[in-house]
């Protein structure tokens, strides 16, 4: 074993002694994703945008209530 790998294995043994062995849980169980307040707020903010794709495949976020070009837009 190389020195780096041996050092890594030593560190993981120390972590296992402190935190216990890693558990995988039930790998066949469906993943349950729970939303927190920050994620709910982010989804609400992103709900005001639509994703558009140009002819070259580039993706752009466009506001759903976009007023169109304004005097501050760059040309």
Secondary structure, DSSP 4 states (H G I P E B T S, - for coil): --HHHHHHHHHHHHHHHHH-------TTSPP-----HHHHHHHHHHTTEEEEE-TTS-EEEEETT-----TT---
